[in-house]
Amino acid sequence: MSTDYQMTAAGYYVFKELFFGFNKQKLTTLIEFLTLMESSSGLIEVAQSYLEQPEELEIEYNRMCVGPTRLVAPPYQSVYLGNRRQMFTEITDSVLLCYQEIGLKENNSRGEPADFFGNELEFLYAIYTKLHHQESDVRELQVLASKFLHEHIGKWYQNFLADIRNGTKMEFWQLFADELEAYIATSLQQSPHLVLTD
């Protein structure tokens, strides 16, 4: 089971890294992970074609998810699940509370709220890393991972990734959205909605 947690953590790490900038090493790591996990993925060859010019991927990501124009795919849970497509709502606070349950503090150096998609992937990476190392109470970590998957990222990842897929003509981002959607769906399937009992 610990190996499963390690591989799950590795996947979340690889995917979340691309929400925090692009370079040759991050693409190489993505290619290596996909080759190990799913050697038939079409994303491998497409990612290889950008190894010498990863900035092209970042430009397209920025167009869709950063601005300055209206965002094609706003990478914030509060925008997708809130009433008026706005940021920094009670949803953001709820996500931050989950982070604090494992001792994570808000990192404002990146300028992104807690419910930024990359931060949510990073949180799942942190939880599965703790599970792999069996830090603290494994059962509580399992429940927290399940709760977060089902009550937070699981409620909006498909819509967000669909907006990326439909909002670009760049094959890399279309395939990336497919791979990440399948990865999160697998986590949801393997993580039944657990409830702590007294």
C-alpha positions in Angstrom: 0.0 0.0 0.0 2.9 2.4 0.8 4.2 2.0 -2.8 0.7 2.9 -4.1 0.8 6.1 -2.0 4.3 6.9 -3.3 3.2 6.6 -6.9 0.0 8.6 -6.3 2.1 11.3 -4.6 4.6 11.3 -7.5 1.8 11.8 -10.0 0.3 14.7 -8.2 3.7 16.2 -7.9 4.4 15.9 -11.7 1.1 17.4 -12.7 1.0 20.2 -10.2 4.5 21.4 -11.2 3.2 22.5 -14.6 0.8 24.9 -12.9 3.8 26.8 -11.5 5.8 27.5 -14.6 7.5 25.6 -17.4 11.0 24.5 -18.1 12.7 21.6 -19.8 13.2 19.7 -16.5 9.5 19.8 -15.6 8.5 18.5 -19.1 11.2 15.8 -18.9 9.8 14.7 -15.5 6.3 14.5 -17.0 7.5 12.4 -19.9 9.4 10.1 -17.5 6.3 9.7 -15.3 4.0 9.0 -18.2 6.4 6.5 -19.7 6.5 4.6 -16.4 2.8 4.7 -15.8 1.2 4.7 -19.2 3.8 4.2 -22.0 1.1 4.5 -24.7 0.1 8.0 -23.8 0.0 10.4 -26.8 1.1 13.2 -24.5 4.6 11.7 -24.3 5.5 12.4 -27.9 3.8 15.8 -27.9 5.6 16.9 -24.7 8.9 15.8 -26.2 8.4 18.1 -29.1 8.3 21.1 -26.7 11.4 20.2 -24.7 13.5 22.9 -26.5 10.7 25.5 -26.4 8.7 25.0 -23.2 7.8 28.8 -23.2 5.3 28.1 -25.9 3.3 26.0 -23.5 3.5 28.7 -20.8 2.3 31.4 -23.2 -0.8 29.3 -24.0 -1.4 28.4 -20.3 -1.2 32.1 -19.4 -3.7 33.0 -22.1 -6.2 30.5 -20.7 -5.6 30.7 -17.0 -3.7 33.9 -16.1 -4.8 36.8 -18.3 -4.8 39.7 -18.9 -7.9 39.1 -20.9 -11.0 37.2 -19.8 -9.9 33.8 -18.7 -10.8 30.8 -20.7 -10.3 28.5 -17.8 -10.0 30.3 -14.4 -8.0 27.9 -12.2 -10.0 28.5 -9.0 -12.5 26.3 -7.2 -14.5 29.3 -6.0 -15.1 30.5 -9.5 -16.5 27.1 -10.6 -18.5 26.4 -7.5 -19.5 29.8 -6.3 -22.6 31.8 -7.2 -21.0 34.6 -9.2 -17.7 33.3 -10.6 -15.7 35.3 -8.0 -12.5 34.5 -6.1 -11.7 34.6 -2.4 -15.0 33.3 -1.1 -15.9 31.0 1.7 -14.9 28.2 -0.6 -11.3 29.5 -0.6 -11.4 29.6 3.2 -12.8 26.0 3.4 -9.9 24.7 1.2 -7.4 26.6 3.4 -8.8 24.8 6.5 -8.1 21.5 4.9 -4.5 22.5 4.3 -4.1 23.6 7.9 -5.3 20.2 9.1 -2.0 18.7 8.1 0.0 21.7 9.2 0.3 23.6 5.9 0.3 27.3 5.9 -0.9 29.7 3.2 2.0 30.6 0.9 1.4 34.1 -0.5 4.7 34.2 -2.3 3.1 32.7 -5.5 0.2 35.2 -5.3 -2.5 32.5 -5.6 -5.4 31.7 -3.3 -5.7 28.4 -1.5 -8.2 27.1 -4.0 -5.9 27.6 -7.0 -5.9 24.3 -8.9 -2.1 23.9 -8.6 -2.3 24.4 -4.8 -5.0 21.8 -4.6 -2.9 19.3 -6.5 0.1 20.2 -4.2 -2.1 19.5 -1.2 -2.9 16.0 -2.5 0.8 15.5 -3.2 1.5 16.4 0.5 -1.2 14.1 1.8 -0.1 11.1 -0.2 3.5 11.7 0.7 2.6 11.7 4.4 0.6 8.5 3.8 3.6 6.9 2.1 5.8 7.8 5.0 3.0 6.8 7.4 3.3 10.1 9.2 0.8 10.7 12.0 -2.5 8.8 12.0 -2.9 7.0 8.7 -6.7 6.7 9.1 -7.1 10.4 9.6 -5.0 11.2 6.5 -7.0 8.7 4.5 -10.2 10.4 5.6 -8.8 13.9 4.8 -7.6 12.8 1.4 -11.0 11.2 0.6 -12.9 14.3 1.9 -10.7 16.6 -0.2 -11.1 14.5 -3.3 -14.9 14.2 -3.0 -15.8 17.6 -1.5 -13.3 19.9 -3.2 -11.3 19.1 -6.3 -13.7 16.3 -7.3 -16.5 18.8 -7.7 -14.8 21.0 -10.2 -11.8 19.4 -11.9 -13.8 18.0 -14.8 -15.3 21.4 -15.7 -12.0 23.2 -15.3 -10.1 20.7 -17.5 -12.9 20.7 -20.0 -12.5 24.5 -20.3 -8.8 23.9 -20.9 -9.4 21.2 -23.5 -12.1 23.2 -25.3 -10.3 26.6 -25.0 -7.1 25.7 -26.8 -6.0 24.4 -30.2 -2.7 23.3 -28.7 -2.6 19.5 -28.6 -0.3 19.4 -25.6 -2.9 21.1 -23.4 -5.8 19.0 -24.8 -3.9 15.8 -24.0 -2.6 17.1 -20.7 -6.2 17.8 -19.6 -7.2 14.3 -20.6 -4.3 12.7 -18.7 -4.9 14.8 -15.5 -8.7 14.2 -15.6 -8.1 10.4 -15.8 -5.6 10.6 -13.0 -7.9 12.4 -10.6 -10.8 10.2 -11.6 -8.7 7.1 -10.6 -7.9 8.7 -7.2 -11.6 9.3 -6.7 -12.5 5.7 -7.6 -9.8 4.4 -5.3 -10.8 6.6 -2.4 -14.2 5.9 -1.2 -15.9 8.6 0.8 -14.7 7.7 4.3 -16.2 9.0 7.5 -14.5 9.0 10.8 -16.5 7.3 13.5 -16.2 8.1 17.2 
